[in-house]
Structure formats: C-alpha cells, structure tokens
Amino acid sequence: MGADRIISGNKTYASMAEVAGACYYQAPLNRGMLLGGFDVIYDCVGSATTVTDSLRWARARGRGS
C-alpha cells in the first residue's frame, strides 16, 4: 500500500531514530527520547501510548496533527 518502512517490535525508539536521523537517548525508568526527531507527526490512533510516543519522537518545535 505504499509504505516505505514498517516499524514494530521492542526496538521502536531506536528504529524511529534511524528513520528520522535523530539520536536516541535511553532512560532506565521510561522509554527514552529522540533528539532531532520528526518535523510533523500524524497520530491517527489517539491513545495515551501513541500520544506519548509522538511527543517523544517530535523534534523541538515539531508539530503534531
């Protein structure tokens, strides 16, 4: 259906950092974060988990829709 890449599994944050060209910083008590993530993220699910992940994957001054 036109997808360039499918991300799944337990290394989601590391995979997203690779796609975005960002640095992934792991944290022992949470999921970590990306430094220099995506410019725009479209969250089509809207659950608490996807919103949290979207905020951690967006770059500084990035936008969510």
C-alpha positions as a Markdown table, in Angstrom:
| # | Residue | x | y | z |
|---|---|---|---|---|
| 1 | Met | 0.0 | 0.0 | 0.0 |
| 2 | Gly | 2.9 | 2.3 | -0.4 |
| 3 | Ala | 4.7 | 2.0 | 2.9 |
| 4 | Asp | 8.4 | 2.6 | 2.7 |
| 5 | Arg | 9.1 | 1.0 | 6.1 |
| 6 | Ile | 7.2 | -0.8 | 8.8 |
| 7 | Ile | 8.4 | -0.4 | 12.4 |
| 8 | Ser | 7.4 | -3.0 | 15.0 |
| 9 | Gly | 8.8 | -4.9 | 17.9 |
| 10 | Asn | 10.6 | -3.8 | 21.1 |
| 11 | Lys | 13.2 | -1.5 | 19.4 |
| 12 | Thr | 10.7 | 1.0 | 18.2 |
| 13 | Tyr | 12.5 | 4.1 | 19.5 |
| 14 | Ala | 15.9 | 3.0 | 18.1 |
| 15 | Ser | 14.2 | 2.3 | 14.7 |
| 16 | Met | 12.4 | 5.7 | 14.7 |
| 17 | Ala | 15.7 | 7.5 | 15.5 |
| 18 | Glu | 17.3 | 5.7 | 12.5 |
| 19 | Val | 14.4 | 6.8 | 10.2 |
| 20 | Ala | 14.5 | 10.4 | 11.4 |
| 21 | Gly | 18.2 | 10.7 | 11.5 |
| 22 | Ala | 18.0 | 11.5 | 15.2 |
| 23 | Cys | 19.9 | 10.5 | 18.3 |
| 24 | Tyr | 18.1 | 8.0 | 20.6 |
| 25 | Tyr | 18.7 | 8.5 | 24.4 |
| 26 | Gln | 17.7 | 5.6 | 26.5 |
| 27 | Ala | 16.4 | 6.1 | 30.0 |
| 28 | Pro | 16.3 | 3.4 | 32.7 |
| 29 | Leu | 12.8 | 4.2 | 34.0 |
| 30 | Asn | 11.0 | 5.2 | 30.8 |
| 31 | Arg | 11.1 | 4.8 | 27.0 |
| 32 | Gly | 13.7 | 7.5 | 26.4 |
| 33 | Met | 13.5 | 10.2 | 23.8 |
| 34 | Leu | 14.8 | 11.3 | 20.4 |
| 35 | Leu | 17.0 | 14.3 | 19.9 |
| 36 | Gly | 16.3 | 15.8 | 16.5 |
| 37 | Gly | 13.2 | 13.8 | 15.6 |
| 38 | Phe | 10.4 | 14.3 | 13.1 |
| 39 | Asp | 9.1 | 17.7 | 11.9 |
| 40 | Val | 5.5 | 16.6 | 11.8 |
| 41 | Ile | 3.8 | 13.6 | 13.3 |
| 42 | Tyr | 0.2 | 12.4 | 12.4 |
| 43 | Asp | -1.3 | 10.4 | 15.2 |
| 44 | Cys | -4.3 | 8.6 | 13.8 |
| 45 | Val | -5.0 | 6.5 | 16.9 |
| 46 | Gly | -5.1 | 9.0 | 19.7 |
| 47 | Ser | -4.4 | 6.6 | 22.6 |
| 48 | Ala | -2.3 | 7.6 | 25.6 |
| 49 | Thr | 0.6 | 5.5 | 24.4 |
| 50 | Thr | 0.6 | 6.9 | 20.8 |
| 51 | Val | 0.4 | 10.5 | 22.1 |
| 52 | Thr | 3.3 | 9.9 | 24.5 |
| 53 | Asp | 5.4 | 8.3 | 21.8 |
| 54 | Ser | 4.5 | 11.1 | 19.3 |
| 55 | Leu | 5.7 | 13.7 | 21.7 |
| 56 | Arg | 9.0 | 11.9 | 22.3 |
| 57 | Trp | 9.6 | 11.4 | 18.6 |
| 58 | Ala | 9.0 | 15.0 | 17.5 |
| 59 | Arg | 11.9 | 17.4 | 17.2 |
| 60 | Ala | 12.0 | 20.7 | 19.1 |
| 61 | Arg | 9.3 | 23.0 | 17.7 |
| 62 | Gly | 7.9 | 20.0 | 15.8 |
| 63 | Arg | 4.2 | 19.8 | 15.0 |
| 64 | Gly | 1.5 | 17.2 | 15.7 |
| 65 | Ser | -1.7 | 16.8 | 13.9 |
